[in-house]
């Protein structure tokens, strides 16, 4: 839309054309909007006195990039895994760690992280060797966690 405006400049008249900005309607792309909270977090806590765990496998619906295979989890530290979340579909990830106890005993730890679809939580926990594993399924204010301690 154009609007003509006459301005006086001394004895001359000058014509200025002012354009009004028009907002164009944006076409909808059909893309899904990004979702807040589109992942669910899980913590693995190493509360042993001296055992370092090595991530041997991390597969499934993990947020990219997941912790790399070979990542170590030293005593007193934690690792966080983010699993894709969909309210209507179950997403899962399988995690496995290996370690060696101070006395040379091999340790194996594996578990499954489930997210969404009404089936969230840490499940199918299996371990061998001199460790205890405690699972806390979390709450509204805290992420689910798996804590490893000495036997």
C-alpha positions as CSV (number, residue, x, y, z in Angstrom):
1,X,0.0,0.0,0.0
2,X,1.4,3.5,-0.9
3,X,0.6,6.8,0.7
4,X,1.4,10.1,-0.9
5,X,2.6,12.8,1.5
6,X,3.3,16.4,0.4
7,X,6.0,18.2,2.3
8,X,6.9,21.9,1.9
9,X,10.6,22.7,1.6
10,X,11.0,26.4,1.1
11,X,9.1,27.4,-2.0
12,X,9.3,24.0,-3.5
13,X,6.9,21.2,-2.9
14,X,8.5,17.7,-2.8
15,X,6.6,14.6,-3.0
16,X,7.6,11.8,-0.7
17,X,6.2,8.3,-1.1
18,X,5.9,6.4,2.1
19,X,5.5,2.7,2.0
20,X,3.6,1.1,4.8
21,X,5.0,-2.2,6.0
22,X,2.8,-5.0,5.4
23,X,3.2,-8.2,7.2
24,X,3.2,-11.2,5.0
25,X,1.4,-14.3,6.2
26,X,3.9,-17.0,7.0
27,X,3.3,-20.3,5.4
28,X,3.1,-23.2,7.9
29,X,5.8,-25.7,7.2
30,X,4.0,-28.6,8.7
31,X,7.0,-29.3,10.9
32,X,6.5,-30.5,14.5
33,X,7.5,-27.7,16.9
34,X,10.4,-28.6,19.2
35,X,9.2,-30.1,22.5
36,X,10.4,-29.0,25.8
37,X,11.5,-32.0,27.9
38,X,11.9,-34.2,24.8
39,X,14.3,-36.4,26.7
40,X,14.3,-38.1,30.1
41,X,17.5,-38.1,32.1
42,X,19.0,-41.0,34.1
43,X,22.0,-40.8,36.3
44,X,24.5,-43.6,37.1
45,X,26.4,-42.9,40.3
46,X,29.7,-44.6,41.3
47,X,29.8,-44.7,45.1
48,X,32.4,-47.4,45.3
49,X,35.7,-46.8,47.2
50,X,38.1,-47.7,44.4
51,X,36.4,-49.3,41.4
52,X,36.4,-47.5,38.0
53,X,33.8,-48.6,35.5
54,X,34.2,-48.5,31.8
55,X,31.2,-48.0,29.5
56,X,31.2,-51.1,27.2
57,X,27.9,-50.5,25.4
58,X,25.3,-47.8,25.0
59,X,22.6,-48.5,22.4
60,X,19.1,-47.5,21.6
61,X,17.1,-44.2,21.7
62,X,19.8,-42.1,23.4
63,X,20.1,-38.3,22.7
64,X,22.9,-37.7,20.3
65,X,25.7,-37.8,21.1
66,X,25.5,-40.3,23.9
67,X,28.5,-40.9,26.2
68,X,31.2,-42.6,24.2
69,X,32.0,-46.3,24.6
70,X,35.2,-46.4,26.6
71,X,34.2,-43.5,28.9
72,X,35.2,-44.2,32.5
73,X,33.1,-43.7,35.6
74,X,35.5,-43.2,38.5
75,X,34.6,-43.4,42.2
76,X,32.5,-40.4,43.4
77,X,31.4,-39.4,40.0
78,X,28.3,-39.8,37.8
79,X,27.3,-40.3,34.2
80,X,24.1,-38.9,32.7
81,X,22.1,-40.6,29.9
82,X,19.3,-38.8,28.1
83,X,16.7,-41.1,26.5
84,X,14.3,-39.7,23.8
85,X,10.9,-39.1,25.3
86,X,7.5,-39.6,23.6
87,X,4.4,-39.7,25.8
88,X,2.7,-42.2,23.4
89,X,5.6,-44.5,22.5
90,X,8.2,-46.4,24.6
91,X,11.8,-45.5,23.9
92,X,14.6,-47.4,25.5
93,X,18.4,-47.7,25.7
94,X,20.6,-50.6,26.8
95,X,23.6,-49.7,28.9
96,X,26.5,-52.0,30.0
97,X,29.6,-51.3,32.1
98,X,32.6,-53.5,32.9
99,X,35.2,-53.2,35.7
100,X,37.7,-55.1,37.7
101,X,37.6,-55.2,41.5
102,X,40.7,-54.6,43.6
103,X,41.1,-58.3,44.2
104,X,41.0,-59.0,40.4
105,X,37.3,-60.1,40.2
106,X,35.7,-59.1,36.9
107,X,32.5,-57.0,37.3
108,X,29.7,-56.7,34.8
109,X,26.7,-54.4,35.0
110,X,23.9,-54.0,32.5
111,X,20.5,-52.3,32.6
112,X,17.8,-50.9,30.4
113,X,16.5,-47.3,30.5
114,X,12.8,-46.9,29.5
115,X,11.2,-43.6,28.7
116,X,7.6,-42.7,27.7
117,X,4.7,-44.8,26.7
118,X,3.7,-45.2,30.4
119,X,6.7,-47.5,31.0
120,X,9.5,-45.2,32.2
121,X,12.3,-46.3,34.6
122,X,15.4,-48.3,35.1
123,X,14.8,-52.0,34.5
124,X,16.4,-55.3,33.9
125,X,19.4,-54.6,36.1
126,X,22.0,-57.4,36.1
127,X,25.3,-57.4,37.9
128,X,28.2,-59.7,38.7
129,X,31.1,-59.2,41.1
130,X,31.5,-57.6,44.5
131,X,29.1,-54.6,44.0
132,X,25.6,-53.6,45.2
133,X,23.3,-51.8,42.8
134,X,20.4,-49.6,44.1
135,X,17.8,-48.2,41.8
136,X,15.8,-45.0,42.6
137,X,13.1,-44.4,40.0
138,X,13.1,-40.7,40.7
139,X,10.3,-38.2,41.4
140,X,8.8,-35.1,39.9
141,X,11.8,-33.1,41.0
142,X,14.7,-35.6,40.5
143,X,15.9,-37.9,37.7
144,X,15.9,-41.7,38.2
145,X,19.3,-43.0,39.3
146,X,21.3,-46.2,39.6
147,X,23.8,-46.1,42.4
148,X,26.8,-48.6,42.5
149,X,28.4,-49.3,45.9
150,X,30.9,-51.8,47.4
151,X,29.5,-55.1,48.8
